[in-house]
Amino acid sequence: GAMAELERGGSAHAFASGMAAIHAALLAAGARAGTRVVAALDAYGATVTLTQRLLTELGAQVRLVDVSDLPLLETLLAETRPVALLAETISNALLKVADIAALAELAHRHGAQLLIDNTFASPYLCNPLTLGADFVIHSATKYIGGHGDVMAGVVVTSAENRKKLYELNKLVGGVLGPFEAWLAMRGCKTLSLRVRQQCVNAARISEWLAAHPKIARVNYPGLTSHRQHDLAQRLFGERGFGGMLSFEIANAGRAEVFRFMEALQLCLPATTLGDVYTLMLHPATTSHRALTAEERARVGIGEGLVRLSAGIEDVNDIIADLHQALARIA
C-alpha cells in the first residue's frame, strides 16, 4: 500500500529482491518463448544478463539498445513488435536519464508495455507511472530500505495488471518475508529526508570531482555538462538530481582504482547503494562483472570507472576522504 501510494499506482507487490521483481514484471508483461523484449543497453549488469541469457535460453528474443537514441529505438520497436520495453529512470553506472514519456509513447504505439526500473531515482524524484509506464520496479534493498540492512523488491503497476502479478508471485514464490517488509516500511518513512540530503551531497561531490585534475569525467545528471541535463531538469530537477554519480579516474586501470578504494577511510567500498553511508564500487568487477570485456566496452564501462552512492554524512568529510584517497594514486 505504501509503495503504491509513493509511486501513484493501482497496486504494489513485494518480492524477495529487486531481481525477483524484474523477473516477475517481465513475465507479467508477457515475456515468453517466441516473444520479443527490448531492453536498455546500459542497464544494471544482472538485468542485462537476465534478459540476454536467461530469457534467450527460454526462447524469447532480446535486443539491447541505447534508449536515449529515440529514432533508433523506434526503428527497432517497429521491426520487432516486442511485448516489453525495459529501461531505467537513471541508468546504473553511467547515469543516463530516460525520457519516460517518450518511451511510453513509442512502446505503446508498437504494442509493448513499458517497464521502468526506478531504483536510482526513488519515488522521491520520479513517478514513472504518471508519465505512462506500465510497470515500475524497485530494488527496495537500496533507497526504499535505505539503511543497507534489508533485501527486497517491489513492482508497482495498474489495477489491471494486479492479478497477473499476484498469480506469478504466488506460483514462483519470490515473496518478501514479514520482517523484511517491516524494515522496508520503516525506510519509507524517512525516504524524503534521506534522498533530499543525498541529492545535495551528490551535487557537491560531482562539482568537486569535475574540477579535480585526476578525474577524466564525471557522470551526474545535475552537472550542466551531462548530455541529458535538460531532460533531468524537466523530469526531477526541482527536487534534485539523485544521490548517484560515477567518475572516471584519468589513465587508471584496475590496480589504481583498487588502490584508491583501499585508501578510503570514511567512504565504504560496497556492492550496494542508497545507504545512509557513502558507498563506492568498481562496476567492471562488481555490478557489471557478468558482462564480457567487449560488452562492457560497448556500454562504456571502463576499468577506471568508479560508482559513488552519496550518503547523508557531512559533505566536507566525504570530499576530504576522496581528496586523501586520490592523492594515493600517482
C-alpha positions as CSV (number, residue, x, y, z in Angstrom):
1,G,0.0,0.0,0.0
2,A,2.7,2.5,1.0
3,M,4.7,1.8,-2.2
4,A,1.5,2.1,-4.4
5,E,0.9,5.5,-2.8
6,L,4.5,6.6,-3.2
7,E,4.5,5.6,-6.9
8,R,0.9,6.7,-7.5
9,G,0.0,3.3,-8.8
10,G,-3.0,1.0,-8.6
11,S,-1.3,-1.9,-6.7
12,A,2.2,-2.8,-5.4
13,H,3.7,-6.3,-4.9
14,A,6.6,-7.1,-2.7
15,F,9.3,-9.5,-3.7
16,A,12.4,-11.1,-2.0
17,S,14.8,-9.0,-4.2
18,G,14.9,-6.5,-7.0
19,M,15.9,-9.2,-9.4
20,A,12.8,-11.3,-8.4
21,A,10.7,-8.1,-9.0
22,I,12.2,-7.5,-12.5
23,H,11.8,-11.2,-13.5
24,A,8.1,-11.2,-12.4
25,A,7.4,-7.9,-14.1
26,L,8.8,-9.2,-17.4
27,L,6.7,-12.3,-17.1
28,A,3.6,-10.3,-16.2
29,A,4.3,-8.1,-19.3
30,G,4.1,-11.3,-21.4
31,A,7.7,-12.3,-22.0
32,R,7.5,-16.0,-23.1
33,A,9.1,-18.3,-25.7
34,G,8.6,-16.8,-29.1
35,T,8.1,-13.2,-27.9
36,R,10.5,-10.3,-28.1
37,V,11.8,-8.0,-25.5
38,V,13.8,-4.7,-26.0
39,A,16.0,-3.6,-23.1
40,A,18.3,-0.7,-22.3
41,L,21.9,-1.4,-23.3
42,D,23.4,0.3,-20.3
43,A,21.1,-1.2,-17.6
44,Y,22.3,-2.9,-14.4
45,G,24.6,-5.9,-15.3
46,A,22.3,-8.5,-13.8
47,T,19.3,-7.1,-15.7
48,V,21.2,-7.4,-18.9
49,T,22.2,-11.0,-18.0
50,L,18.6,-11.9,-17.0
51,T,17.3,-10.7,-20.4
52,Q,20.2,-11.6,-22.6
53,R,21.0,-15.0,-21.2
54,L,18.0,-16.4,-19.3
55,L,15.1,-15.1,-21.4
56,T,17.0,-16.0,-24.5
57,E,17.6,-19.6,-23.3
58,L,13.9,-19.8,-22.6
59,G,13.1,-19.0,-26.2
60,A,12.4,-15.2,-26.1
61,Q,14.3,-12.9,-28.4
62,V,16.1,-10.0,-26.7
63,R,17.5,-6.9,-28.3
64,L,19.6,-4.3,-26.4
65,V,19.5,-0.7,-27.5
66,D,20.6,2.8,-26.3
67,V,17.2,4.1,-25.2
68,S,18.4,7.7,-25.4
69,D,18.6,7.3,-29.2
70,L,14.8,7.6,-29.9
71,P,14.9,7.3,-33.7
72,L,17.0,4.1,-33.4
73,L,14.7,2.8,-30.7
74,E,11.6,3.5,-32.8
75,T,13.0,1.6,-35.8
76,L,13.8,-1.4,-33.5
77,L,10.3,-1.4,-31.9
78,A,8.6,-1.2,-35.4
79,E,10.8,-4.1,-36.6
80,T,10.5,-6.4,-33.5
81,R,7.0,-5.6,-32.1
82,P,8.1,-6.6,-28.6
83,V,5.9,-7.3,-25.6
84,A,8.1,-5.3,-23.3
85,L,10.5,-2.3,-23.3
86,L,12.7,-2.2,-20.2
87,A,14.7,0.8,-19.2
88,E,16.0,2.6,-16.0
89,T,15.0,6.1,-15.0
90,I,18.7,6.8,-14.3
91,S,20.9,4.1,-15.6
92,N,23.2,2.0,-13.4
93,A,26.8,3.2,-13.6
94,L,26.6,5.7,-16.4
95,L,23.7,7.8,-15.1
96,K,21.9,8.3,-18.4
97,V,18.4,9.6,-18.0
98,A,15.4,8.0,-19.7
99,D,12.8,10.2,-21.4
100,I,10.0,8.1,-19.8
101,A,7.0,9.9,-21.5
102,A,8.7,9.5,-24.9
103,L,9.5,5.8,-24.2
104,A,5.9,5.2,-23.1
105,E,4.5,6.8,-26.3
106,L,6.8,4.7,-28.5
107,A,6.3,1.4,-26.6
108,H,2.5,1.8,-26.7
109,R,2.5,2.7,-30.4
110,H,4.3,-0.5,-31.2
111,G,2.3,-2.8,-28.9
112,A,4.7,-3.0,-26.0
113,Q,4.3,-2.4,-22.3
114,L,6.9,-0.1,-20.7
115,L,8.8,-1.4,-17.6
116,I,10.8,1.2,-15.7
117,D,13.4,0.4,-13.1
118,N,13.1,3.4,-10.8
119,T,15.7,2.3,-8.2
120,F,18.3,5.0,-8.8
121,A,15.8,7.9,-8.8
122,S,13.5,6.6,-6.0
123,P,9.8,7.7,-5.8
124,Y,11.0,10.9,-4.2
125,L,12.4,12.1,-7.5
126,C,10.2,10.5,-10.1
127,N,6.9,8.6,-10.5
128,P,7.2,6.8,-13.9
129,L,3.5,5.5,-13.9
130,T,2.3,9.2,-14.1
131,L,4.5,9.5,-17.3
132,G,3.0,6.5,-19.0
133,A,5.0,3.5,-17.7
134,D,3.0,0.2,-17.2
135,F,5.3,-1.3,-14.5
136,V,7.7,0.4,-12.1
137,I,10.3,-1.8,-10.4
138,H,12.5,-1.1,-7.4
139,S,15.3,-2.9,-5.7
140,A,13.9,-1.8,-2.3
141,T,17.3,-3.0,-0.9
142,K,18.5,0.4,-2.0
143,Y,16.8,3.8,-1.4
144,I,13.5,2.3,-0.1
145,G,15.1,0.3,2.7
146,G,17.8,3.0,2.9
147,H,20.0,1.5,5.7
148,G,21.7,-1.4,4.0
149,D,20.0,-4.0,6.2
150,V,17.2,-5.4,4.1
151,M,16.9,-7.2,0.7
152,A,13.6,-6.6,-1.1
153,G,12.0,-5.8,-4.4
154,V,8.8,-4.0,-5.4
155,V,6.7,-3.9,-8.6
156,V,4.1,-1.1,-8.8
157,T,1.5,-1.3,-11.6
158,S,-2.1,-0.6,-12.6
159,A,-5.1,-2.4,-11.1
160,E,-5.5,-4.3,-14.4
161,N,-2.1,-5.9,-14.1
162,R,-2.6,-6.7,-10.4
163,K,-4.0,-10.2,-10.9
164,K,-1.2,-11.4,-13.2
165,L,1.5,-10.3,-10.7
166,Y,-0.3,-11.8,-7.7
167,E,-0.6,-15.1,-9.5
168,L,3.1,-15.0,-10.5
169,N,4.2,-14.1,-7.0
170,K,2.2,-17.0,-5.6
171,L,3.5,-19.5,-8.2
172,V,7.1,-18.6,-8.3
173,G,7.3,-17.9,-4.6
174,G,9.7,-15.0,-4.6
175,V,7.7,-13.4,-1.8
176,L,9.0,-11.0,0.8
177,G,9.2,-12.1,4.4
178,P,7.3,-10.1,7.1
179,F,10.4,-8.8,8.9
180,E,12.0,-7.6,5.7
181,A,8.6,-5.9,4.8
182,W,8.7,-4.2,8.2
183,L,12.3,-2.9,7.6
184,A,11.4,-1.6,4.1
185,M,8.3,0.1,5.6
186,R,10.5,1.8,8.2
187,G,12.7,3.0,5.3
188,C,9.7,4.5,3.5
189,K,9.1,6.8,6.5
190,T,12.4,8.6,6.1
191,L,12.8,8.3,2.3
192,S,12.3,12.0,1.5
193,L,14.6,13.2,4.3
194,R,17.4,10.9,3.3
195,V,17.2,11.4,-0.5
196,R,17.0,15.1,-0.2
197,Q,20.3,15.2,1.7
198,Q,21.9,12.6,-0.7
199,C,21.0,14.8,-3.7
200,V,22.6,17.8,-2.0
201,N,25.8,15.8,-1.2
202,A,26.0,14.2,-4.7
203,A,25.7,17.6,-6.4
204,R,28.6,19.0,-4.3
205,I,30.7,15.9,-4.7
206,S,30.2,15.9,-8.5
207,E,31.2,19.5,-8.8
208,W,34.3,18.9,-6.7
209,L,35.3,15.8,-8.7
210,A,34.7,17.6,-12.0
211,A,37.4,20.2,-11.1
212,H,39.9,17.6,-9.9
213,P,43.0,17.1,-12.2
214,K,43.0,13.3,-11.7
215,I,39.4,12.9,-12.8
216,A,38.8,12.5,-16.5
217,R,35.0,12.5,-16.5
218,V,32.1,12.8,-14.1
219,N,28.6,11.4,-14.9
220,Y,25.9,13.2,-12.9
221,P,22.6,14.5,-14.3
222,G,22.9,17.6,-12.2
223,L,26.0,18.9,-14.0
224,T,25.3,21.1,-16.9
225,S,28.0,19.1,-18.8
226,H,25.7,16.0,-18.6
227,R,24.3,15.2,-22.1
228,Q,20.7,15.0,-20.7
229,H,20.9,17.7,-18.1
230,D,17.9,19.5,-19.6
231,L,15.8,16.3,-19.6
232,A,16.8,15.6,-16.0
233,Q,15.9,19.2,-15.0
234,R,12.5,18.6,-16.6
235,L,11.9,15.2,-15.0
236,F,13.0,15.8,-11.5
237,G,15.3,18.9,-11.3
238,E,13.1,20.7,-8.8
239,R,13.7,18.1,-6.2
240,G,17.3,17.3,-7.0
241,F,19.3,15.1,-9.4
242,G,19.7,11.9,-7.3
243,G,22.3,10.6,-4.9
244,M,24.2,8.5,-7.5
245,L,27.2,9.5,-9.7
246,S,30.1,7.9,-11.4
247,F,33.5,9.1,-12.4
248,E,36.5,8.0,-14.5
249,I,39.9,8.3,-12.9
250,A,42.3,9.5,-15.6
251,N,44.6,6.9,-17.1
252,A,43.7,4.4,-14.3
253,G,43.5,0.7,-14.6
254,R,42.1,-1.8,-12.1
255,A,45.2,-1.6,-9.9
256,E,45.0,2.2,-9.5
257,V,41.2,2.1,-8.8
258,F,41.7,-0.6,-6.1
259,R,44.5,1.5,-4.5
260,F,42.2,4.5,-4.4
261,M,39.3,2.5,-2.9
262,E,41.5,0.8,-0.3
263,A,42.8,4.2,0.8
264,L,39.2,5.4,1.6
265,Q,38.6,5.9,5.3
266,L,35.0,7.3,5.6
267,C,33.5,6.0,2.4
268,L,32.9,2.3,2.2
269,P,33.6,0.0,-0.7
270,A,30.4,-1.9,-1.1
271,T,28.3,-3.6,-3.8
272,T,25.1,-1.8,-2.9
273,L,23.7,1.8,-2.9
274,G,21.2,4.1,-1.4
275,D,22.6,3.6,2.1
276,V,23.0,6.4,4.7
277,Y,26.7,5.9,4.3
278,T,28.7,6.9,1.2
279,L,29.5,3.8,-0.8
280,M,31.7,3.1,-3.7
281,L,32.2,0.3,-6.2
282,H,34.2,-0.6,-9.3
283,P,31.4,-1.6,-11.9
284,A,33.8,-3.6,-14.1
285,T,34.4,-6.1,-11.3
286,T,31.1,-6.0,-9.5
287,S,27.8,-4.7,-10.9
288,H,28.8,-5.5,-14.5
289,R,31.2,-8.4,-13.9
290,A,28.9,-10.9,-15.7
291,L,29.4,-8.9,-19.0
292,T,32.3,-9.8,-21.2
293,A,35.0,-7.1,-21.7
294,E,33.6,-6.5,-25.2
295,E,30.0,-6.0,-23.8
296,R,31.4,-3.6,-21.1
297,A,33.3,-1.6,-23.8
298,R,30.1,-1.4,-25.9
299,V,28.2,0.1,-22.9
300,G,31.1,2.3,-21.8
301,I,32.0,0.7,-18.5
302,G,35.8,1.2,-18.4
303,E,38.4,-0.1,-16.0
304,G,38.9,3.4,-14.5
305,L,35.2,3.9,-13.7
306,V,34.0,4.2,-10.1
307,R,30.4,4.4,-9.0
308,L,29.6,6.5,-5.9
309,S,26.4,6.4,-3.8
310,A,26.3,9.6,-1.7
311,G,25.3,9.1,1.9
312,I,24.0,11.6,4.4
313,E,27.3,12.4,6.1
314,D,28.7,16.0,6.2
315,V,29.7,16.6,2.6
316,N,33.0,18.2,3.6
317,D,34.1,14.9,5.3
318,I,33.2,12.9,2.2
319,I,35.2,15.3,0.0
320,A,38.2,15.2,2.4
321,D,38.2,11.4,2.2
322,L,38.1,11.5,-1.6
323,H,40.9,14.0,-1.7
324,Q,43.2,12.0,0.5
325,A,42.5,8.7,-1.4
326,L,43.0,10.3,-4.8
327,A,46.4,11.6,-3.5
328,R,47.5,7.9,-3.1
329,I,47.4,7.3,-6.9
330,A,50.3,8.6,-8.9
